[in-house]
Structure formats: C-alpha cells, structure tokens
Amino acid sequence: MTSILHVPYANQLLAELPEVERNAFMADCETVELTFGDVLLQPTQAITHVYFPIDSFISLIVVIDSDSRLEVAMAGCEGMLGSSLVLGIAEAPLLALVQGTGSALRMSAANFHRQLLDSPVLHQRLKHYLYVVMKQLAQSTACIHFHQIEARLARWLLMTQDRAGTDQLKLTHEFLAMMLGVRRAGITMAAIALQTRGLIGYHRGEINILDRPGLIAAACVCYNEDRALYAKMMTLPPA
C-alpha cells in the first residue's frame, strides 16, 4: 500500500471538506490500486469497506442471471462505493465491477461509521450524493426505455471519458453491449453511426473520442441533466 500522505485529494466528495474533517478522514484511509475486471462487491454481500475512487472508476451492475447484466450507475472521482452504509444498510445492492484501473481511497466500514458521526459536513455531502444517485438511477430507467441506442452509447462514452480522463478508451463491442443491455449488433450499428459522423474512431477494441462537443450533442439529454444535478446538489450549503 502507498502512504496516503502522498495521495492528492482528487475525490470530489472529499476535496471540499473542511481541513480538520478531511485530515481526520484521510488518517483512516489507505490507498489501493483497483484493476480492470476486479469484483469489489457481489449483490447482497456484506460491505466491509468503502471506496472513494481517485483515478479509477467502478460500474454498478444489476445481475439478473449469468447472461443478463445491465449497468445502472458508475462511480468515479465524483462519488464512492458503499454509500448504502450512510443509510445504515450494510448489504451491497448491486455488483460492483472495476471498469477503470487506477487508485482509490479505502476505509473499513467500522471507521466509516465513526467518521459519519464525527464529520457533519462529510455526512451532509454524502446525503446529497445519495440523492444524486437515486435520481440518476431513476433517470437511467427512463433512458433505457425511451432513448435510442446511439444516443445512449454517446452518453455512456462521455461518462466513461469523464472518469477515465483520456480520449482513448479500451472497450470492445461485447463489453459495451453488456453495459448497455443490448445486442452486440445494436452497439456495432450505433458505433458505426457515431464514427461516420466523425465523433469517435474505433479500431480493435479501442474507441477514440474525436469530437467531444459533437458527442455531447449526439448524446441523450440525460448526460447534461446528470452533470447539472450533481453540480447543483454538491454545491448546496449544509441544511
């Protein structure tokens, strides 16, 4: 493990904490490296640790059976994994799969509960974040039902780019089909449409974002609405 003293405060939930709260929180954390494909939590599994990604990101996936999975949320440097502990629920509701390799801050569930009692600003920010997650989950349900695959793919690529911090995304059509809950042929057609418009380039499992403003215009309204909601809720003063 790397000493936490050498890790920048890159997680947005923690960056705006008062210095006293932030220092106390960081003292209970350790830095861990998350690797693509790692499963951090299984549905109904007891949550023993919470994670605050720095430059990694995690997909939250509903599992129906071994062949039916659907990503419903994503947690990167704007969020955390294990937020149900804020509600006093120690059971994981979803599969947590590392989608982007990188570092994260990790804390035991016991220390996290203590921090919630001792850190009022942190507790308030996490309640705001929980509201954002609830709203985004509802938005995702409507998005899947009403929006076309091409617009949903554009949104998903933007969300991934935001958290990966790079224009080059290593993604196969098979993986994208699983994340969006559609057939591989649908992803292929949508990717071809975006590539034909000069918005992305795709070659052998790598997608390059070529025109971000154009991709935002091609995405469904959910992308901008999600970002606006997060910005609004995370800048609200404490109640």
C-alpha positions as CSV (number, residue, x, y, z in Angstrom):
1,M,0.0,0.0,0.0
2,T,1.1,3.6,-0.8
3,S,1.2,6.1,2.1
4,I,-2.0,8.2,2.0
5,L,0.1,11.3,2.7
6,H,1.4,11.2,-0.9
7,V,-2.1,10.9,-2.5
8,P,-3.7,14.1,-3.8
9,Y,-7.2,15.0,-2.7
10,A,-8.7,14.1,-6.1
11,N,-12.1,12.6,-4.9
12,Q,-14.7,15.4,-5.2
13,L,-16.7,14.2,-2.2
14,L,-13.7,14.7,0.0
15,A,-11.9,17.7,-1.7
16,E,-14.4,20.3,-0.4
17,L,-14.4,19.1,3.3
18,P,-13.1,21.5,6.0
19,E,-9.4,20.8,6.6
20,V,-10.0,19.3,10.1
21,E,-12.6,16.8,8.8
22,R,-10.5,16.0,5.7
23,N,-7.4,15.3,7.7
24,A,-9.3,13.1,10.2
25,F,-10.9,11.2,7.3
26,M,-7.6,10.7,5.4
27,A,-5.9,9.3,8.5
28,D,-8.3,6.4,8.5
29,C,-7.8,5.6,4.8
30,E,-5.4,3.6,2.8
31,T,-4.6,3.8,-0.9
32,V,-5.3,0.8,-3.0
33,E,-4.9,0.1,-6.7
34,L,-8.0,-1.2,-8.5
35,T,-7.6,-3.3,-11.6
36,F,-10.0,-3.6,-14.5
37,G,-12.3,-6.5,-14.1
38,D,-11.9,-6.8,-10.3
39,V,-15.2,-7.5,-8.5
40,L,-15.4,-5.4,-5.3
41,L,-18.8,-6.4,-4.2
42,Q,-21.4,-9.0,-5.1
43,P,-25.2,-8.4,-4.7
44,T,-26.3,-9.0,-1.1
45,Q,-22.6,-9.3,0.1
46,A,-21.8,-7.6,3.4
47,I,-20.0,-4.3,2.9
48,T,-16.7,-4.4,4.8
49,H,-15.0,-1.4,3.1
50,V,-16.0,1.8,1.3
51,Y,-14.1,3.1,-1.7
52,F,-13.5,6.7,-2.9
53,P,-12.0,6.5,-6.4
54,I,-9.3,8.9,-7.4
55,D,-8.4,8.0,-11.0
56,S,-10.2,4.7,-11.1
57,F,-13.9,4.1,-11.7
58,I,-16.5,1.4,-10.9
59,S,-19.6,0.1,-12.7
60,L,-22.6,-0.8,-10.6
61,I,-24.5,-3.6,-12.3
62,V,-27.8,-5.3,-11.9
63,V,-27.4,-9.0,-12.3
64,I,-30.5,-11.0,-13.5
65,D,-28.6,-14.2,-14.4
66,S,-25.2,-15.2,-15.7
67,D,-26.2,-13.9,-19.2
68,S,-28.2,-10.9,-18.3
69,R,-26.5,-7.9,-16.8
70,L,-27.0,-4.1,-17.0
71,E,-25.0,-1.2,-15.8
72,V,-27.2,1.3,-14.0
73,A,-24.6,3.6,-12.4
74,M,-21.0,4.5,-12.4
75,A,-18.7,5.8,-9.6
76,G,-15.5,7.6,-10.3
77,C,-13.7,10.6,-8.6
78,E,-17.1,12.3,-8.2
79,G,-18.5,9.5,-6.0
80,M,-18.0,6.5,-3.8
81,L,-18.8,2.8,-3.5
82,G,-20.6,1.6,-0.3
83,S,-22.9,4.6,0.1
84,S,-25.7,2.4,1.5
85,L,-23.8,2.5,4.8
86,V,-24.9,6.1,5.1
87,L,-28.5,4.7,5.4
88,G,-27.4,2.1,7.9
89,I,-27.6,-0.7,5.3
90,A,-24.5,-2.9,5.2
91,E,-25.7,-5.1,2.3
92,A,-24.5,-4.4,-1.3
93,P,-27.5,-3.8,-3.6
94,L,-25.5,-4.3,-6.9
95,L,-22.5,-5.9,-8.4
96,A,-19.5,-3.6,-8.2
97,L,-17.1,-4.2,-11.1
98,V,-13.9,-2.1,-11.6
99,Q,-14.1,-0.7,-15.1
100,G,-11.2,1.7,-15.0
101,T,-7.8,0.8,-13.5
102,G,-6.4,3.3,-11.0
103,S,-6.1,4.3,-7.4
104,A,-8.8,4.7,-4.7
105,L,-9.0,5.5,-1.1
106,R,-10.4,2.6,1.0
107,M,-11.7,2.7,4.6
108,S,-13.2,0.0,6.8
109,A,-16.9,0.1,7.3
110,A,-16.4,0.4,11.1
111,N,-14.2,3.5,10.6
112,F,-16.6,4.9,8.1
113,H,-19.5,4.7,10.5
114,R,-17.3,6.6,13.1
115,Q,-16.4,9.2,10.6
116,L,-20.1,9.9,9.8
117,L,-20.7,10.6,13.5
118,D,-17.6,12.9,13.8
119,S,-17.8,14.7,10.5
120,P,-21.0,16.6,9.9
121,V,-20.0,18.2,6.6
122,L,-19.0,14.8,5.2
123,H,-22.3,13.3,6.4
124,Q,-24.2,16.1,4.7
125,R,-22.3,15.8,1.4
126,L,-22.9,12.1,1.3
127,K,-26.6,12.6,1.8
128,H,-26.6,15.0,-1.1
129,Y,-24.6,12.4,-3.1
130,L,-27.2,9.7,-2.2
131,Y,-29.9,11.9,-3.6
132,V,-28.0,12.3,-6.8
133,V,-27.5,8.5,-7.2
134,M,-31.2,7.9,-6.5
135,K,-32.2,10.5,-9.2
136,Q,-29.7,9.1,-11.7
137,L,-30.9,5.5,-11.2
138,A,-34.5,6.7,-12.0
139,Q,-33.2,8.6,-15.0
140,S,-31.3,5.5,-16.2
141,T,-34.5,3.5,-16.1
142,A,-36.3,6.1,-18.3
143,C,-33.3,6.4,-20.6
144,I,-33.1,2.7,-21.3
145,H,-36.8,2.7,-22.2
146,F,-37.2,5.8,-24.2
147,H,-33.8,6.7,-25.8
148,Q,-32.2,5.2,-28.8
149,I,-29.0,3.1,-28.6
150,E,-26.9,5.6,-30.5
151,A,-27.7,8.4,-28.0
152,R,-27.3,6.1,-25.0
153,L,-23.9,5.0,-26.3
154,A,-22.8,8.6,-26.8
155,R,-23.8,9.3,-23.2
156,W,-22.0,6.3,-21.8
157,L,-18.8,7.1,-23.7
158,L,-18.9,10.6,-22.3
159,M,-19.5,9.3,-18.7
160,T,-16.5,7.0,-19.1
161,Q,-14.3,9.7,-20.6
162,D,-15.1,12.0,-17.7
163,R,-13.9,9.4,-15.2
164,A,-11.0,8.0,-17.2
165,G,-9.5,11.4,-18.0
166,T,-8.5,10.3,-21.5
167,D,-9.8,10.4,-25.1
168,Q,-8.7,6.8,-25.7
169,L,-11.0,4.1,-24.2
170,K,-10.3,0.4,-24.4
171,L,-13.7,-1.1,-25.0
172,T,-15.0,-4.0,-27.0
173,H,-18.4,-4.2,-28.6
174,E,-19.2,-7.2,-26.4
175,F,-18.4,-5.2,-23.2
176,L,-20.4,-2.2,-24.4
177,A,-23.4,-4.5,-25.2
178,M,-23.3,-5.9,-21.7
179,M,-23.1,-2.5,-20.1
180,L,-26.0,-1.1,-22.1
181,G,-28.1,-4.2,-22.0
182,V,-28.5,-4.5,-25.8
183,R,-27.4,-6.9,-28.5
184,R,-23.8,-6.6,-29.9
185,A,-25.3,-5.9,-33.4
186,G,-27.0,-2.8,-31.9
187,I,-23.8,-1.5,-30.5
188,T,-22.0,-2.1,-33.8
189,M,-24.6,-0.1,-35.7
190,A,-24.5,2.7,-33.1
191,A,-20.7,2.9,-33.1
192,I,-20.6,3.0,-36.9
193,A,-23.1,5.8,-36.9
194,L,-21.0,7.8,-34.4
195,Q,-17.8,7.1,-36.4
196,T,-19.4,8.1,-39.7
197,R,-20.2,11.5,-38.2
198,G,-16.6,11.9,-37.1
199,L,-17.4,11.8,-33.4
200,I,-15.4,8.7,-32.5
201,G,-12.8,6.4,-34.0
202,Y,-13.0,2.7,-33.4
203,H,-10.3,0.1,-34.0
204,R,-9.6,-3.3,-32.4
205,G,-11.2,-2.7,-29.0
206,E,-10.2,0.9,-28.7
207,I,-12.5,3.9,-29.0
208,N,-11.1,7.4,-29.5
209,I,-13.2,10.4,-28.7
210,L,-12.5,12.7,-31.7
211,D,-15.2,15.4,-31.2
212,R,-16.4,15.8,-27.6
213,P,-18.8,18.7,-28.3
214,G,-20.3,16.7,-31.1
215,L,-20.6,13.7,-29.0
216,I,-22.4,15.7,-26.3
217,A,-24.8,16.9,-28.9
218,A,-25.4,13.3,-30.0
219,A,-26.0,12.1,-26.5
220,C,-29.4,11.9,-24.9
221,V,-30.4,14.8,-22.6
222,C,-29.6,12.5,-19.6
223,Y,-25.9,13.3,-19.8
224,N,-26.2,17.1,-19.3
225,E,-29.0,16.6,-16.7
226,D,-26.9,14.2,-14.7
227,R,-24.0,16.7,-14.6
228,A,-26.2,19.6,-13.8
229,L,-27.9,17.7,-10.9
230,Y,-24.5,16.8,-9.4
231,A,-23.2,20.3,-9.6
232,K,-26.4,21.7,-8.0
233,M,-26.6,19.2,-5.2
234,M,-22.9,19.2,-4.3
235,T,-22.7,23.0,-4.0
236,L,-25.8,23.3,-1.8
237,P,-24.9,24.7,1.7
238,P,-25.4,22.4,4.7
239,A,-29.0,22.2,5.9
